[in-house]
Amino acid sequence: MTARKKTVDKFGRGVAQVLNSLYKQSGLSYRALSEKSSLSLNRVGIILRAEFRAIDVDELFRLCEALNTHPSFVIAAAEWLVYGEAPEGLSEDDVRAVESLLPGGTGVSVGEKCAPIPLFSDRDGDEFPAEVALPRMA
């Protein structure tokens, strides 16, 4: 049985785009980022280009530490890219920081914009088809 390749979806590409912007702002070289994050030079390049498989949580934390930022900031900025609007709960400072980070401001999206799909559906009068959301369990 061969291993199945994991692909990088919209959110993973958003995270990679945010990390790439932070990397460019940091002034570090790939080699310096690799050393600071304890990730191989090859893996850093793969993550920043959003190739092959998505970044895992440990890699995200290592890169964020090397780039002097918080993983929650990177996730919020990526969410903004994917959904096209600011996530709830961002402070005004975080909003300004994300706006300055994203190329072209906050109107940029990775791939096509999509609305969040609820995990559960009440089915009656729900605008989401039954095959998209799971039925609520009583």
C-alpha positions as CSV (number, residue, x, y, z in Angstrom):
1,M,0.0,0.0,0.0
2,T,1.5,3.4,-1.0
3,A,1.2,6.5,1.2
4,R,-1.4,9.0,0.0
5,K,-0.1,12.5,-0.5
6,K,-1.7,15.2,1.5
7,T,-2.6,18.2,-0.6
8,V,-2.6,21.8,0.6
9,D,-6.1,23.2,0.6
10,K,-7.3,26.9,0.7
11,F,-6.7,27.4,4.4
12,G,-3.2,25.8,4.2
13,R,-2.4,28.1,1.3
14,G,-3.6,31.0,3.4
15,V,-1.4,30.1,6.3
16,A,1.6,29.7,3.9
17,Q,0.9,33.1,2.3
18,V,0.8,34.8,5.8
19,L,4.0,33.0,6.9
20,N,5.6,34.0,3.6
21,S,4.7,37.7,4.2
22,L,6.0,37.5,7.7
23,Y,9.2,35.9,6.5
24,K,9.7,38.7,3.9
25,Q,9.1,41.4,6.5
26,S,11.5,39.7,8.9
27,G,14.5,40.2,6.7
28,L,15.8,36.7,7.5
29,S,17.2,34.4,4.8
30,Y,15.7,30.9,4.3
31,R,18.8,29.5,5.9
32,A,18.4,31.7,9.0
33,L,14.7,30.9,9.3
34,S,15.6,27.2,8.9
35,E,18.1,27.4,11.7
36,K,15.9,29.5,14.1
37,S,12.9,27.1,13.5
38,S,14.9,23.9,13.6
39,L,13.3,22.9,10.3
40,S,15.2,21.7,7.3
41,L,15.9,24.3,4.6
42,N,13.9,22.2,2.2
43,R,10.9,21.9,4.5
44,V,10.9,25.7,5.1
45,G,10.8,26.3,1.4
46,I,8.0,23.7,0.9
47,I,5.9,25.3,3.7
48,L,6.3,28.9,2.4
49,R,5.4,27.8,-1.2
50,A,2.5,25.7,0.0
51,E,3.7,22.6,-1.8
52,F,3.0,18.9,-1.2
53,R,1.6,18.6,2.3
54,A,0.2,21.2,4.6
55,I,2.1,22.6,7.6
56,D,1.5,20.7,10.9
57,V,0.9,22.4,14.2
58,D,4.4,21.8,15.5
59,E,5.9,23.3,12.4
60,L,3.6,26.3,12.7
61,F,4.6,27.0,16.3
62,R,8.3,26.6,15.4
63,L,8.1,29.1,12.5
64,C,6.0,31.5,14.5
65,E,8.6,31.5,17.2
66,A,11.3,32.1,14.7
67,L,9.3,35.0,13.2
68,N,8.4,36.5,16.6
69,T,4.7,36.1,16.1
70,H,1.8,34.1,17.6
71,P,0.3,31.1,15.8
72,S,-3.2,32.6,16.6
73,F,-2.3,35.7,14.6
74,V,-1.2,33.6,11.6
75,I,-4.4,31.6,11.8
76,A,-6.6,34.7,12.1
77,A,-4.8,36.4,9.1
78,A,-5.2,33.2,7.0
79,E,-8.9,33.0,8.0
80,W,-9.3,36.6,6.8
81,L,-7.7,35.7,3.5
82,V,-9.9,32.6,2.9
83,Y,-13.2,34.1,4.1
84,G,-12.6,37.7,3.0
85,E,-13.6,39.2,6.3
86,A,-12.0,39.8,9.7
87,P,-12.5,37.0,12.2
88,E,-14.4,37.9,15.4
89,G,-12.4,38.9,18.4
90,L,-9.5,40.6,16.8
91,S,-8.3,43.7,18.6
92,E,-7.9,47.0,16.6
93,D,-4.1,46.5,16.7
94,D,-4.4,43.0,15.3
95,V,-6.7,44.3,12.5
96,R,-4.1,46.9,11.6
97,A,-1.3,44.4,11.7
98,V,-3.2,41.9,9.5
99,E,-4.1,44.7,7.0
100,S,-0.5,45.7,6.7
101,L,0.6,42.1,6.3
102,L,-1.8,41.0,3.6
103,P,-0.8,42.0,0.0
104,G,-3.4,44.4,-1.4
105,G,-5.0,44.9,2.0
106,T,-7.7,42.7,3.3
107,G,-9.6,42.2,0.1
108,V,-7.2,39.5,-1.0
109,S,-8.4,35.9,-1.0
110,V,-6.7,32.6,-1.5
111,G,-8.5,30.9,-4.3
112,E,-12.2,31.7,-4.3
113,K,-14.0,33.2,-1.3
114,C,-16.2,30.8,0.6
115,A,-18.7,31.1,3.4
116,P,-18.1,28.9,6.4
117,I,-20.2,25.8,6.4
118,P,-21.9,24.8,9.6
119,L,-20.9,21.5,11.1
120,F,-24.5,20.7,12.1
121,S,-27.7,21.4,10.3
122,D,-31.3,21.6,11.6
123,R,-32.4,20.7,8.1
124,D,-35.8,22.5,8.5
125,G,-35.3,25.8,6.6
126,D,-31.6,25.4,6.6
127,E,-29.9,27.0,3.6
128,F,-27.2,24.3,3.5
129,P,-28.0,21.0,1.8
130,A,-28.2,18.0,3.9
131,E,-25.1,16.4,2.3
132,V,-22.9,19.4,3.4
133,A,-23.7,19.5,7.1
134,L,-24.2,16.7,9.6
135,P,-27.7,16.3,11.1
136,R,-28.0,17.3,14.8
137,M,-28.2,14.3,17.1
138,A,-31.0,14.5,19.7
